[in-house]
Amino acid sequence: MKATPLNQIHRQLDARMVDFGGWDMPVQYSGVIAEHQAVRSAAGLFDVSHMGEIEVSGPQAFDFLQYAMTNDVSTLVDGQVQYTAMCYETGGVVDDLTLYRFAADRYLLCVNASNSDKDFSWLQGLQKGSDFIDLILVNRSPEYAQLALQGPVATKILSKLTTVNLAEIKFYHFAEGDVAGIQTIISRTGYTGEDGFELYCPATEGVKLWQELMSVGLPFGLKPIGLGARDTLRLEKGYALYGHEITAEIMPLEARLAWITKLKKRNFVGQAAIIKAKQAGLLRKQIALTLTTSGVPRAGYPVFCQGEKVGHVTSGTLSPSLKKGIALAIVPATIADSDQPLYIGIRNHRILAERTVLPFVQ
């Protein structure tokens, strides 16, 4: 398995380690519920150095990304971040990612860890045999460590280690500056629904940055957070996870990602297939469900309507905030748009699930 620069830190903290997409990663330290609540009430620190970073630069960088991405790159200014996706010609999703604009001719893509090599190869394939000659693609993933500092007091903690005016960094924007003596990309983004930052630094400085943040954050209630709580936090907000809500077989519109799929912009990869599916009427949609009685829905569990299996759970958990089972599921559009009762199959039981407006937790 691959290991992040902080692997030994996690082991020293006696974290429970798991194989996550080929990476040796901490799933929990003190426990998923305690870590989840720490992020909601104070702050948590995540090692997300397994994520991939791909640099796109050159005179044709903008045109190339406008062709490769579903979102409209023309709306970005220097120092701004955009959530977007890349699609196959079929309309299925290659990956979802965040796009950082440093200059009109220089961008950085943060892609999902398990997709990093695939994404880079896919981008290279788009360039090959095309008119995008003045373009440089570089996989920078091994060069970065990435930490996510998330929670209501994240700003107070980070301000102790930097002179950068954090108040000037708006949501989905970033700045470059010194944090604990380390040159860092400070991005006001995250995957938890809380205020916070994603911090990119040289891989060789990842351990130092972690230790400095934990040292100043301890009085504020900062705790190390594993993948388990990362998943419950994102699910309470209804955020998509690649391989679950979005896949090579699921289009962005089916996954409630129409807001990052700009069908009116000039041609992008997969646009024709997505438009065709929309015009014909989407055959399936994703919905949010909350269990009415006890039970824990999990990915892959069946969804029933009128006694027939009609879909499946794409992500599910017991919400630490609501103390209820919550799930995202994909079902036929006709059922998604109806008020017919739905049930989730859990072991040998079918539990009534109510349709819910996202996010599950405000």
Beta strands, then each sheet from edge to edge (+ up, - down):
strand 1: 16-20
strand 2: 23-28
strand 3: 43-47
strand 4: 52-57
strand 5: 80-87
strand 6: 93-103
strand 7: 106-111
strand 8: 136-139
strand 9: 144-150
strand 10: 174-179
strand 11: 182-187
strand 12: 196-202
strand 13: 222-225
strand 14: 284-291
strand 15: 302-305
strand 16: 308-319
strand 17: 324-332
strand 18: 342-346
strand 19: 349-356
sheet 1: 1+ 2-
sheet 2: 10+ 11- 12+ 9- 3+ 13+
sheet 3: 5+ 6- 7+ 4- 8+
sheet 4: 14+ 17- 16+ 15- 18+ 19- 14+
end
